[in-house]
């Protein structure tokens, strides 16, 4: 058992960390101000200090500096929020034991605390934390299961089954929110590594210096790299397309070394992991434009998987919505059990520029506003229910509606149909005259008008 002092001016975060430490059996003291904490530390020196870099009355970095000088045996764990991660590099140099970036998972905090306790207890022979002892944390939106019935998803499910126990690197490409991390989790969960850690590092969330420390460590980095923290499990490098060129070269050399050690049977246990990367841009195109190293591209894309956007697989919207409803009900005791047909129609017709992630957020919001056990159109976000009305300039009676978020091509198709219909009326239904007047072939006219004209053609033949 260790004496732990925590300071964070966010009451909810402070309570969450305190409850975890107490549950682990540690003597825990929580403070929302630096003045109170420093006063307590002078009287009761703790073994571990958890401090947020941004607190109201003091600078967290100053606290780290002071405590490291005055209490060199104290393990200091810093907590960084978005926008303050650059300071984390300096904090590590000033003696911080390790750090967490908000929002963080409680199992990550537990791992760091366990390691700090073990290191403090036996500095000459640090105890090794069991990488497979991870608490189960119920969180809404856990993306550990592929959901859908569309052909693209069925093909991806088939690929996942085939490659799950293969250690070859996987590259997942697709738009933001298309479900790349969901596929990565599915690969991990169906593999022999499923009881080991699943670690994700967002390349776009950290400055270059801290990203380098997370990936490769260094003299100033007293903690483990993400690869070491994922011992025996899976590492997912998200948005690898934004990785600086200098770090691309280091990553290529690192992965080559890992592969060589694995082949020769000399890979240390703390570097045994499955590597998965994701990209929001086609990396082959990035290579052609000189933005991404060709050697690294071929190294990480042994198994390429392309995630289609949600708008191209509308048949998956209903099962995904049901999946998110069930997940949300588990952690919030939500009474919502289904989506009525009118709300489902709106969900299906919406273009989902934010893909699966946007759908998940929409379901969570709708559950919050729902007044009974079924989601209705009134519960959905306004951008899903709101539509744009298209009116023909010459004939004000002709009106069409498109949901907010529809693609420009959808709008153009609607306008084309309006114009073709009016031209047909002018030519008294003559398709030949209409095609000639519009400067297109009869075949093009049929294609642009769709099934309606095909049906007319059959009836007139």
Secondary structure, DSSP 8 states (H G I E B T S, - for coil): --EEEEE-S-HHHHHHHHHHHHHTT-EEEEESSHHHHHHHHHHS--SEEEEESB-SSSBHHHHHHHHHHH-TT-EEEEEE-TT-HHHHHHHHHTT-SEEEESS--HHHHHHHHHHHHHHHH-SSS-----TT-------TT---S----SHHHHHHHHHHHHHTT--S-EEEE-STTSSHHHHHHHHHHTSTTTTS-EEEEEGGGS-HHHHHHHHH--TT--S--HHHHTTTSEEEEETGGGS-HHHHHHHHHHHHHHHHHHHTT---GGG--EEEEEESS-HHHHHHTTSS-HHHHHHH-SEEEE---GGG-THHHHHHHHHHHHHHHHHH-----EE-HHHHHHHHHS--TTHHHHHHHHHHHHHHH-SSSEE-GGGS-HHHH-EEEEE-SS-TT-EEEEETT--HHHHHHHHHHHHHHHHHHHTTT-HHHHHHHHT--HHHHHHHHTHHHHHHHHHH-
